[in-house]
Amino acid sequence: MSAHLGHASPLSSVQCSAPAPLGWSALIRRVVTVVETRVQLQELDERMLRDIGLTRRDALTEAARAPWDVDPGGQPQRL
């Protein structure tokens, strides 16, 4: 078997829409922000949760997710 390295592979023309990788400091800031936001979500009372269309169970489920569990744009996944 010989490898033909002189030509482009079929995947070389595929463009991805994934965001560029984050640097360490940006990644740490994003994780801290996600953790802080999820803690604040846990602290909302029933009226506030109702205002944003969530139940207590939704809030607790979101708060229990791993800090790195966010969509590619950096936002927590919708429930």
N, C-alpha and C positions, 0 to 999 in steps of 0.2 A: 504494500500500500504506500502510495506517495501522497504527500500533502501538497496541495496547490495553494500556496500562500500569496501568489501574485494577483489574485482577483478578490473583489469584495464578496463577502458572504451575503446571502439573501437578507439577513437580519441587519446588515449595516445601513440599509436605507430606512429602517423602521424608526419612527420618531416616537419617543415616549413623552407623555404629558406629566410625568412625575416631577415634583419639585426638586430643585438642586439639594444635595445633602447639606445638612446644617453643620456649622462648626460646633465645637464643644460648648462654647459659651452660649450660643443660641439654643442649643439643645437643652442645656441645663436651665436656662430661663424659661423655655417652653414647659419643661417638666414641672418646675416650681409653680408656674402660673396654673397649670392644670390641677395640681394638688391643691393650691389655694382656692381655686374656683369650686372644686368638688367639696372641700370642707365648708365653704360658704353655702353651697347648695344644701348640705345636711342641716344647716342652722336655720333655714327658712321655715317660717310657721305655715300652717295649713292654708291660710288666706293667701300668702305670697305664692305658695306653690300652685294654688288654683289659678292665680293671676297669670302665671306663665304656662298653664296647661299641664302641670305635672301632679302626680300623686306622691304621697310619702314613699310608697314603694319604688316609684320611678327615681326619686331623688336618692334613696339609699342604694339602689342598683347602680346608678351613675357614680355615686361617691365611692363605691366599692371597686370600681374598675382600676386597672393598673395605670400608673401615670403615663406610660408610653402608649396607651391605648387611645390614640387620636387618629383622625383621618389624615390623609396626606397634606391637606392644607393647614393642619395644625389645630383644627377645631375638634372638640369632643364629638363623637358620633351621635347622631340623632337617635332617640329611643324608638 
